[in-house]
Each structure stands twice: as C-alpha cells, then as structure tokens.
C-alpha cells in the first residue's frame, strides 16, 4: 500500500532528486574511503587502540593484546620484537643458522600477514644503556634492500633510503642512529633527518641526551665536537674528549694534558688537571678526577681542591655533596673531606630528577634521604617515577605512595583512572571503587594494584591469580611466584622473563 501511495500523482522519477541522492551517496562512499585510508598504511597494518605484547608458550613466541587475546599464536623459535606496543608491527627472526651466523627476518601485522615485503630484511633498531639494558627505537625500523640499509617510520613510510652499508643506534644516546657508507660514519635521527654526513672514523655521544651534541673522530684520531644541528663546537684537533659536559664546558686532552675548555676553545682550566690521569665527571662547576694511583677526588673549575684524591670512587649528589666509595662501602662527603655519612652502605645512588639519595645497607631495604641528609623514608623501594613525581615503597608489607616532598599519597591520587583500588581490612586484601564501595571482598592474603590494562594480581594460600577490571577472577590462584621480582597479568597470561632484555607473558 505504501508503494502505491509513493507513486500517487507522480508519473515518473524526479531526476533532480535522484541525482542529489547519487551525489550524497558518492560523498558518503568517499568519506568512508578516506577514513579507511587514515586507519591503514596500505601495507596491511591498521591503527588500533590495542596494545601488544610478546607471548611465550611451549618454548615458542607469539603475540597477545591487552585483553589477553592471542594475536599471533606462539609458533616462532626466536623472540618476537614489538618496537612500539601501540602499533601492530611484529618483527620476527626465523631460519636461524647459528653455525654460519645467518638468519631471516620479516614483519607481521595483527592479521598474521607479512608486511613491508619490498625489503629483504626488516629489523628493530636496538640501543643499549650504560648497564647494557636493551631498548628499541619506537618510531623507526631498520630495513635492507639490495644489500644496503635504510629506515622506515613506524607506519611503514621510507624515511631513509637504503644506501648505507650499516645502520645501528649510538649506544647510550637517544634519537641518534649511526650510518656507515664507504667506510665512513655519519649520523641521522629517528625521523631519518641527516645530522652528520658519513665522513668520520667514529662518532660518540656527549651524554644520554642527543641535544648535548657529539664527539667526532677523524681518520688521524683527532677529536672534535659538533652539536645536534651539525654545527662545529670544537675543532677536530684534540687527542681525546670525554663524554661529559656541563654548561658549555668540555673535558679535552691536548699535548698529553687534560683541560677544561669552553665552546670557542678558550681554556677554562689546565694547571689543576696536570696530575689527572682521567676525568670522570663535571657537575655543579666541579670536576671529578682520578690520579695515577687510581684514587678519585674533586676540584673546582678554578682549580680549588674540594675532595682530595683518596677515594675509590666519587659521584656527585646534592650541591657540594658527594657519594664516596671506600673499601667497597658508600658514604657521603662534603668539601674539605668532611664525612657527613660514614661509608657503611652497600649501595648508594643519587636520583637527580627526584633530588633524592637512595641508600641500602643490605641491598634490599633502602633509606631515602633529602638534601639535608635526613632519612625521610625506609622500606623496599618499588619505583621512583620521575614522570609522575612519586615514590612507591613497601613498608610493613603494604605498598605506599609518597611525592618527592615525602608526603604520603593514596593510590587514587596516583592512579585516578583505575576502576579498582587495593584496600586492606583485618589483614586481608580486597578492592574498592573510586567511591570506596567494596567491589572485591577482603579475601586475599596479598594483592597488587590494578595495572594499566585493568588486571590485578591476587594471592591466596601462597598462590597467585588475577582479577579483571570488574573484579571478576579470570585466573584462579595457582602460580607460585615466590622468586619473581615482578608479578603482573594480562588476562590469563602472566609476566615471565628470561632476563631484563627479553620481556614476555606466558601461561
């Protein structure tokens, strides 16, 4: 009936309306296509809100997402590297021949489809810090074509052509990638921008921050410095330059003597360094030096003795305060060799960004000291988060939070986005919501806070399991983690690690 009514009084279709409808449909189709292009790189990778993690089961590696779902079933013998866990790019090594030291690589997406197939090899760009801990460049990937190396960005766009004989990260310095061409070393950043053309024998970082600049070494072993924009800072005329700098002052060796020089090469200090066999650091206008007997002390940039060279090691701490090592123990010394804290600690470190000293006598329980060398907190330090400005410390079997003024904070202050908050009552742990309403009854002997993906580890009768963001038990307590330093779950998968350089989840 409605059909007959539609054509009542209309002998034929209104072509203007039809044309308008067609145009509207085309607009919609084009809009959908544009959206599709925005979420796809044309190589099989899709943008997603998922996070991805390496998994391990039955001695093989795969990939899971933050819901605990298998993305790539464990099927590879070698560890799968995920350079950026917000992107579904998984770098796989296979057909490894340890005898001949050969292997193959490929990149997969979350559909288990090979991507970036125009290249012979696709590999992560690894970097190592001073403690030899590995990390991977998150925004660039190393690729090989016709035997030469270049880079893609994390979305698969070529940002550096494959024209280099070798490509690797500058150890200990961020955003700095070395490239080798015809036997000469140059440098690019993680966007593929050329910083230093291949022309040197070697390039070193002046520190962990690329903005400090770079030490360059010529074929005839002459040292100089260029900044991160490839502008010369010091001419290549020195015998050596230390990887340390402060406020435009550099430690250089000339005519077999160490000197402090300014950016223009003007000498800041020579005489006070004549007996220095090595320079270990510059901070707050003072210089840590080592003598011929391998004893360490401190002088000012004007040559004044701050600490005599009688220590096994010295590290800067607060202003005019130094961590000193004697006979394998650590304490605090001030100007004139005044011992402010006797060397009784087995470990002692100054956390610059928090302006805190962490010291431990047994290697487990730590004292946290302020600039007045007062012990403000004691316990097992779990985390010092300089980004969010908090300390997480275990005291009396409870995890507590403090800011850098040592004021106690609640978990809600720190993790306001969580749905569950750990709570304790009558010696048992449960979880409450942001309003304090009990969501999980007080039934666990131990428990962890909710992680970034909504899961929390819980313990009962010495065994660990997990709950989800609704407080539902997704893994019944069954695992003995008494020897684990870190306990974490994503769905049914729990954190397991071969070492600090290979983190994965298993079940």
C-alpha angles and dihedrals in degrees: 000000000000089000092058090046091052092063096037107129093359113101095186142006118288100242094198090058092046091051091048090051092050092050090049090050091050090051090052092048091049090048091052090048092051091049089049091052091050092056095043132059093205091248100085099273119122131198111244143169090230124109120216135216137182113255131201129200134150089005093301134104131233140148134265132184130229091272090061092250120144110248097170115017113235100268108128127092094210129064113270113228119214104192094190116018091205090065128065096232113125120184114211130192117202144158090043115184107192092184094059095025094236131137144158130232137197141171124237132189129213090276088061088247121142113244135187089037093162089081132075094219134014116193141165120253105239127202130189127207127214090278091052093249111152128229132168132232104255100200104041139048130203116236135181130211127171089353094303130107134232139146141258124200118241091270093055101258115140107245099167122034119238097254104114130098092217139005128190141146122270104248115249097001123100125228092013123120123178120219126193125207126170090347095306126114125226135163139235132179126239092271091059094253111150110238102168123016115230101272108114137084091226141356125204133183122247089217143325092294113076090209089074089070135231141285111230124198124199128214090263091054097254114151129216141152133242126182127236089272092055093252115144115252101169125014118247095255106105131103092223142351125201121231091243133092140161130190093342095312118125135189110232136168119226128166088000092299128107116236139177111230135180127233093275092050094257109151113247098178136000112142096060091054099051092103094042114112090183142005115223103181151342122219138149089003094302131110128220109216137183123212132211091274090057091249118141133221143149134251131178123246086257093056100259116145111243099168124009118240095259102109132094090225140351131200128183118248128159120355108303090355124114137190106226130192123213124171092344095308129105133224141148127271131183134197113311092027092284105168107221095172121022115239098257101123124101092206132021129169136173114222101209098192092051096036090227135128117220113200131175132185097190101030091245112061115050138199116217113211131196127216090277087058090245116149103239101169136019126191144079106315109223100174142354104198109193093179094061095026102238143121121218113200135168112232124171089352092304128108111233135183130221133174121231089270085062092246112148116245132189125241087249089059091054102035103031092157095062122109095207130044125197115245136175131213131169090351094306131105128232138150134253132191125243090277093053095254113147111249099165118034121240097264107120128095092211135000144176131228121265111275127225091272097053101261129119130192117232132188131210127171090354095305128109132223137150145249128203131232091280092054093253117145108244096169119032112225103273110127127094106218097164091128097042119109092200129029119197139150137203106188108306092341121095130199115268128165138190089202139326090284097057115048119179144151123241142172 
